[in-house]
Amino acid sequence: MEIIRTAFIGFGYRGRLLFRLLQHIPSYDVIAMADPGISSLDTEGRACYAEGEDDYLRMLNEQHPDLVIVASPWHCHVKQTLHCLEAGCHVGLEIKGGLALGEYQAVIELSKKVDRRIYPLENTLFMRENLAVCNLVQAGALGDIVYMTGGYRHDLRNLLLDASGRLGNTDCPEGAWRSRFYQTENGDLYPTHGLAPLCLIAGINRGDKIVSLTSFSSKSAGIKQRIRELSGDEQVAISMGDIISTQLQTESGVLISLIHDTTLPRPRSLNFEVQGTKGIWNGERRSIYIEHLSPHEQWESDESYISQYEHTYWKQWGREALQIDVHHQGMDYIMLKALEADLRHAMMYPVTIEDLALWTSVSPYSKQSIREGRTLSLLPTS
């Protein structure tokens, strides 16, 4: 595929960010955008489809893109992806789903039937250090993996609340729809940023399987306090705990701890740590300790190891990625280059829609575990 005729469904913050990056990759020819909230001025001369939420159907019928980037609100993803597949398009699917168990099954089946690929756009998979640690683990440098942590630790109160302390920040389109989950749900809403790289590193869904899950919720103090400070309202109903802690166990005995932490003050963090029988890597401090190689019981910088186990993606595209994709330290650009390489049959994209279905299943399972106060067995029943 010499030129990848590309269209967007959803052109908010995330769609615009990816669009800017695609302009630096000559193979992508962005031909159209569909979003009820945009105008022709937003699309820079490209075809604009903004006559209601379903105008993307007209775009698919008229433009016949090779690839559609679906970057719309979460509840639209499955329906829009199915329509893209029916139109013969490959799909770059933004994160995340997790609205119901089995939500992607129809997508998985149709993608096989029409022979079109779905590319989960989970950018943390393409972080330089995460990909290098994947190579490092596969080489056995940390030994047999025993324990891993990850999470989504990002203070979203300014996104969820407006300046007057009202939920549903109309100044931020994402906040307007995303805040509703905090009044109706209690579980890990966003497991993919933390879990996806850990699954890649440990080969989960490629041999090992997750067999049990237990989730816990803290009280909802952080977001309520901010609402009181801004509006004085003491009565706003919030169901989402400030901290959701989820423990996952794999068939081989690996323990994974995930944290969802979005309504308390803190610097942003993905909370990565990978620990095995020969050593441990900590992504937060960018440090590593390998027994008999590192100074005794002392952390050392991981940079020499990251360089030694540099992933092919970063060897090929790392320099340009860091120059072009300053916002996300190169990982979005690397992700788009990996998608391009897969469409050209040069290199396989590292994950599939089946992986996305696994990662996002943590959301409904965590809600069930908290609601019922128990550990869930995820082993298939005969």
N, C-alpha and C positions, 0 to 999 in steps of 0.2 A: 504494500500500500504506500504509494509515493506521497500523496497528499491525503491527510486525514480531515475530511469535511466534518467540522465539529459544531455542535449547537449546545446551548445551555437551557435547562429548565430550572428557573430560580436564579435571580441575578441580584441577590443581596450581598452582604459582606463577603461571604465565602465564595460565591460565584464570581464576584468582581476580582477578588484576589487571584483566583485561578486563571481568570481571563487575562490579567496582566502578565502572568508568568507564561501563558501559552503564546503570547506575542513574541517571546524570545526564542521559540522553538519553531523553525521554519516548516516542519512537517504538518503542523496544525494550522488549518485554515478555518477560523471561526466565522461562520456564515450567518448565524441567527441566534437570538435570545428570546425566550418566552418567560414573562413574569408580569402579572397584572399591575405591579407597582412601578413599572419603568416607562420611559418614553423613548422616542427615536433618538433623542439627544444622548441618552445613556449608552446606546449601542454603537455609537461612533460610525454611523453609516451602514451598519449591518441590519438585516431584516429584523423587525421588532414585532413581537406578538404579545399584545397587552390587553386584548379585549376579553378579560375575564380569566378565571382560573384554569379553564380547559382550552384556552387558545393554543396551548402547546400542541394539541392534536392537529390543528391547521398547519402549524410549523412542520411537524413530522410529514404530513401529506404533501406539502409544497416544496420543502427543502431537501428531503431524502438524505439526511446526514449519515455519515459512517459511524460517528460516535456522538453520544449525548451525555453531557455532564449534568447529572441530577443533583442540584444543590438547593432544593426547596425545603420547606418545613418537614419535619420528620414524618408526620402522618400522611404526607403525599407520596412518599418514596415508592412504596410497593405498586400502587396503581400506575404511577407514571412510568416506572421501569417496565411493567408489563406492556404498556402501550408502545414503548420504545422497541422492545423486543419484537412485538407484532409487526412493527414497521421495518424490521430488518436491521436495526441499529445495535452496535455494541454500546455498553453503558458504563460510564464512570460514576459510581454511586457514592455520594457523600455519606459520612457517618452522621447519624446513627439511626437504627430502628429500635428494636426492643419493646415495641408496643404490645406485642402478644406472642405467645409461643407458636411456633410453626408459621410465622408470618411470611417467611421467604420461600416456603415450599413450592408454591405455584411459580415463583420466579425461577427457582432452581430447575424445575421440570421444563418450563418453557424455554429457558436458555439452552438446554440440551437439545430440545426438539428443533429449534430454529438455528442451532449452531452459532450462537452469538455469546460473546464473553461479557461478564460483569466484573468490573474492577472496583473492589472496595477501596475508597480513597481515605484510608487511615494513615495520616501522615507520620505518626510517631514510629511506624514500622521502618521509615526511611531515614531516621536520625542516624548520623554517622556512627555514634558510639553504639547504638542498639544493633546495627548491622554488623559492626566489628565484633561485638560481644557474642553475637550469634555464631560467627566463625570461630571465635575463641572457645566457646563451649563445644562446638562440633569437633574441634581439635583435641578436646579432653583437658584443656588447661585448668579448668575448675573442677575436674573430676566428675563424679556422679552428682547431678543436681538434686538438691534436697528441698530448698526453700526459695521462694521468689516473692517480691512485693512490687506493687504498682498502684497507680491511682490517678484520679482526676482531682487535683487540689488547686482550685482556682476561685478566688473570691468573685462571685458573679452578682453581688448585691447591686452594683451600679447598673448592671444590665437588666436585672429583674425589676428594679424599682425606679420610678421617676424621681425628680428632684423634690416632689412633695410627699414621697413615701408611699405612693400607690403602686400596687402590683400591676404589671403589664405596661412596661415603659414604652410609650408611643413614640418616643424619640429614637428608639432602637427597635426596628421591625422584628428582630429575633426575640427580643425581650417580651414583646407583646404576646406572642404565642407560647414561648418557652416557660413563662412564669406560671401558666395555668397548671403545669405538672406539680408545682410546689404546693398547690392547694388540693390536689386530688390523689397524689401518689406518695408512697414512702418506700423507697428502695434505691438501688444504684442506677440512676438514670443514664449514666455515661461511662460504662465500663470499658469501652473499646480502647481509649487512649492508653490505659494502663495494661490491659490484658493482652491486646493483640501482639505487641512485641514479645511478651513473655511466652505466649503460645508458639511464636516463631522460634524463639531461642531454645525452648525445651521440646520442640517437636510435637506439641499437642495438636491433635487432629491429623497428625501424620504417623500415628502409631499409639502414642499415649492418649488417654481419654480422661475427661473430667467425670468423676463418678459421684461426688457429693458436694453439697453447698449449704453453708449456714451463714445467715446475715443477721446483723444487729443494727439497731437505730438508736442514736442519742436523742435527747430532747431537741426541740426547735427553738433555741434561744437566740441565735445570732441574727436571723432575719427579722424576728419579732422586735428585737431591741432596736434595729435600724429603723423599722417602721414607726416605733414609738418616738424615736428621736426626731424623725422628720415630720410626722403628722400628728403625733399624740394619740393615734388610734390603738386602743388596747384590745380590740375585738376581732381583728383580722384572723381568719382561720388558716393555719398552716399545718399541713400534714407531713411535710418532708423533714426528717431529722437533719440537723446540721452535719452530722457525721454518720455515714453508712459504712459499716465494716463487714466485709464478706470474706469468708474462708472457703477455699476450694481445695478439694483433694483429688489427685489423679489416680488412675489405675496403678501406676508404678510407685505411688507413694509420695509424689511431690506435693508439697503444701504451698498454696498461693494465697497471699493476703492482698485484697483490694480495698482501697479507700475512696469514697465519694465525699468531697469536702468543698462545698461551694458557697456557703453562707456565713463564714467566719473570716475575720481579717487574717491574711497570711500572704506571703509571696507565692507566686505560682510554682507548682512542683508536680512532677510525674511519679515521684516516690520510688524510683526503680532500684531494686537490689536483687542480685542473683547469687545464691550461696550453694556451694557444693563441697564434696569431700576433700578437695585440694585447695580451696580458696573461696574468695568472695569479691564481688564487684559492686560498688555503690555508685549509682549514677548521679545522685544528688551532690555528692562531694567530689565526683569524678576521680574516684580512688579505687585501688585494688589491693588485695592482699593474697599472695599465693605462698603457701607453706614451702619453706626451704629455698624460696627465691627472693621474697620480700624480706626486709629487716624484721626480726622476730617480733611478732604481735604489733607491727606498725604499718599503718596505711602508707602507700606510695601513690604518686600520680599514675593514672591509667594511660597517659598519652603514648608512651612507648608501645604499650600493648595494642592500643587502638590503631596505631600506625602499622604495627607488625601484622595485624589481622584485618587490615583495611578491606572493606567489601569492594567487589568489582564495580558496583555502581559509583562509589565515591572515587575510585581510582580513575574512572573514565570521565565523570562529570562533576567531581567535587569542587574544583576551582571555580568553574562558571556558576555552579549552584550557589556558592557563598557570595559571589558578586551580585547575582541577580535576585536571589531570594533572601534578602536581609531580614525580613519580618519573621520568618520561621527557620532561620539558620540553615537554609538549603534544602530542608526535607521535602517541602512541597514541590520544588523544582525536580529533585531526584525522583519523586513519585511520578511526576508527569513524563519524565524521560523513560522510566521503567515501563510505563503504560505504552508509550510510543514504541519501545523496543519489542514488547510483546506483540503489538499489532503488526510489526514488521517481521515477526517470527525470528528475531535476533536473540532475544533472551526471554525466558518465561517470567511473568509477573509472579511475585512470591506467594500470593494468597488468592483465595477464591471466594465466591459467594457462600459456599459452605462454611468457610471460616467466619465470615461475617455473621452468619446465622448462629454459630456457636458463641461468639463474643457477646452478641446482643441478647442472647437468651438469659444472660445473667440478670438483666433488668426484671423480667417477669418472675424469674425464680427467686430473686432477692426479695421482691415484694411479698411473694407467697411465704417465704421463710420467716420474714418479720411478722407478717399477719398471723401466721399459725404458731409462731414461737418454736420452730423445730428445724432439725437438719433434714434436707431433702436428699433422697437417693436419686441420682440421675442415671442409674443403670437401666438399660432397656428391660422391660418386663416380658416374659415369654407368654 
